[in-house]
């Protein structure tokens, strides 16, 4: 077009910017921005300004999106929605709320897209009061009838905030015959570990005449796995086979592998792998994980080799899964060898890799090696330790009876307000019957959470083993 000396107009530029946002090609987007600036059409076109804000936001340059937004002489609801959506997409929910309020203070009324973005922010932040307020606004304006998407957003928001009864109320009022709102509720039940509720919701969905789709099945299969709902899981497997949708949906096949693996039915899981016509790395990783999690590291290794024989290259997930299997069986030397071999094959260890390695050291009682790997993780690989690494180190020292070191690393970490670390340290005190340190750790743990039953149970066991019955009754 440009080679024919035809100058793009605002519409063409907007389309190109949209493509740059979708592909996250910020380099091309900036080049187009420069062209727009030199042509001076930016000042005249609010659609073009919105497209620029949206492009930068989707490319992760949210500060640049804000800058372009503030410089734009013309702004409308689409401009505000693009900026708010960008903040939500990049985990800056508070900024999204501020923009939402500022938008309204400037007399711009939100539309369905704006509300959808803000409802997502409410769900992520657990801002239930704001979410209810927005629900009232949407209902008052009659937007639910015009935009079914908002109903799905409301279901998702209420479910994420733990208000499942409200989510079900919105679902019952939904006017469109679709599996999508049901999937939103079932998916969030599964995400929060409420497998029984997810299965019940699925059964209710069917009883009301709604047809499940592939997403429904994927969510419910996961729920069946974690709740041992054998009957429902097998029925879904039969229904998937009857419909023949396994041939075109490898994700469903992977979900079936994971479900049978959760049940400990490893033979069925491997048979499921053989039934998937277009299996991928995820399929192989699922079966490797199944064997690794059930203490079958040799079979996990054989699957690892078969995966390569079929032309699939192990990725970081494959290696981490294999190493964790060795760790769980206390086969530290094999875990260390796996770490070395993955690097030889060009796979760089990530934070999860070192969680696996530190677990291997802990299960094998290799304190010196654990300290060494903890050190080289940051010094050689540039991976700063996170909460999981500190828990591993506390467990490592605790299992070996090095309680002073366990306490020292706990007090020196930047995650002092994370209960799991203190719980791990208290468990170590329980193992070695260290009453004095146990009291101290218990005090810290209770300050963080007075409602965690496991903390009280551990402290009671410490007092009981020490014959301190008065203290036991006082806990």
Beta strands, then each sheet from edge to edge (+ up, - down):
end
